[in-house]
Amino acid sequence: MRFFKPVLAAVLVGVILGLILNIVPLKSRLQHLQQTSTISTPVLPLPVLRKTEQSPSINPASLQNVDSSLSVQQPQNQTDATPTPSASPTPFTSTPTSSSFEEFEPLPPAEITTCAEIWSVPELPLNLPLVLEYPRSVEELYTEYNYYYLAAMLIQNKVVDASQCPYNGLQSATTANQCGVEVARPAIIEWQNQYDSKIFETSVKHGVPARLLKKIFAIESQFWPAIYIDILESGFGQLNDTGADALLLYSPYFYAQFCPLILHPRTCDQGYLGIPESARALLRGALVRQVNATCAECPQGVNRQRALSSIPIFAEVVKANCSQINQIVQNTTNQKAGQVADYVDLWKLTMANYNAGPGCTARAIESAWKEEGELTWTIVASYFTSKECQSAPFYVSDIFKD
């Protein structure tokens, strides 16, 4: 923001404040925000015109690849990956044991653990890409992009009347034409910002950069919290079986909250790796369905409460990917991630993992380490060579694009 009548003292205070914010450890900043921030529906600032963004890559190729390596599937806090058989295995049931499944939202951890801590990063760089900076207010998340898929969904769900446009404003079932986008533009702007308060709150409580979380939603679903093509991926971040597996595997505290909603508590007590694969598959499928806010009988075709409740789930999916990257790097180098790669590059590796899956990421990291002895993003990116992995560098580039 520019002030037309700057005051020298205010400028000096701003500079000093900026330096302090860059010096204070990330965890301290989050705790300060948690104590002082009032989370409420924001009063949107005056529009700030930004570049028009064409339909981003929300096709299946831009989603997590289901190809995963068994060597990766070891949570860092679990020393024995082999379930201990019992004399009389506890049967599992597919009947939820709680009536609150529809309203499920994970409780935040008692103590914030950031990805920097997961990776054991010694210190954060002073100059971070914008997407990794923690905003100081909800208003800083405000955007005004054009989204062609979102426009199509708004038109098809009767949120926007584009009957004056050719073909009712639609170019295809999933894309609006230019007229449709122009007619839908006020609704597009309102829609992409209506979840900002929840994203900001989630960022503070779960320790995931708010701008990063919003950018993931923009690229994956254009903020339409439903199903894109089929039931295999759903929600704001297009969660699939691989992403659900990572969350249940690497977040014991999330697993402890979610599992009893689906399986008998005695079954859940065996741990994610201790229950039969059929039970794990049941949990993964239930989790993918949980973040799907499609609701034909709801206003605007979306269950808004379920959409809001899914945002913390996606924050925890992101952190699970951070843990998975840490495990892959440790498996490859016998060192913690923060010892062999810097903070920004580790986030890029995490986003590549979110997009292409641990199989692709592990092979790229192993090849880069073997051939180059370094794990900079530039080097690792060149090893996403197979057809199912090639989308990862482009996805990361989109995430970090201002």
C-alpha positions, 0 to 999 in steps of 0.5 A: 500500500502506498501513502501519498503523504508519508510521514518520516516517523511512520516510515521509520517505525514501519521499517523497524517493525518489519525487521523485528517481524523478520527476526522473531522466530516463526513459532513466536509469531504464530503464538502472538497471532493466536493470542492477539488476532480477532478472527471474524468475517473481514470487511473487504478492502477496496478492490485492488486490480491484479492480473487476470489468471486463466484457468489453472491446472486442476486436471487429474494430472495436477493431482497427487500421484498414487504411485508411492514407495514402501520405503517412504511410508514410515512415519518419523515418530514410529520405530516399528513399522510392522504391526504386532499380531495379536492372538485375537484381532479386534474386528473393525466396523464400518459404522461410525461411532459418533453422530458428529461425522458430518460436522467433523473438524479436527481440533488444532494441536495443543502446541503448534508444530511448524514444518520448519520444526519438522525439518529441523531448519536451523533458521528461516531466511529473512527474505521469503517468497510472498506465498510463504509469508504469514499475513498479519491480517485477513485482508492481506489474503484478498484476491481478484483473479478470474477463474473460468472453472469457478465461473462455470460452477457458479453458473451451473449451480444457479448462483449466477444467471448468464442466460444473456451469454452465448451457450448460457455462458458456458464453453464446456461443462467445466469452463465458462466462456468469456461472456460467462466470466464477465457476468460472473465476475462479482460472484467470482471475487466474492466466492474466492474471498469468502473463506479467507477468515477460516484460512487465516484462522487455520494458518494461525492454529495449525502453523501453515502459511495462509497464502500457501493454503489459499494458493493450493485451493486456487490451483487445485479447485478454484475454491469450488469445494466439491468433486472436479471429475470423479469421486477419487479427488475432492474438496478445496485441495482435491484430496485423494487416496494418497494424500489421505494415506499421508495424513493418517500415517504421519499425524497420529493426533489427527488419526486419533480424532478421525478413526473412531468416527469410522471404526471401533475405538479398539480397532483404532487403538492398534494404530494406522499401520496396525489395522488391516489394509481393508480398514485403512482403505475404509478410513482413506475413503471416508476422509476423501468423502469428508472434504467433499462439500457437494450438496445438491439440496443446499443453497449454491450446491455446496454444504458451506459448513462442511467446506469450512470444516475441511480447511483445517484438514487440508492444513494438516494434509500439507503438514503431513507432506512436510513430514513425508519429505523429511522422511524421504530425505532422511531415508536418502541422506541419513540426515534431517531435511533441514541439514541438507536443504534450505527452507524454501527448497523444502517447501518446493519439495513438499509441494511437488510431493503434494502434487506428484506423490511420494513415489515420484518425489523419492525417486527424484530426491534419490537420483539428485543425491546420488548424481549431484550430492545436493538437494536444491530444488533446481537440481531435484526438479530436473529428475521428475522425468517420467510421464506421471511425474512431469507435472510436479515442476510446473505445479511448484512454479504455479504455487510460487508465482506471485 
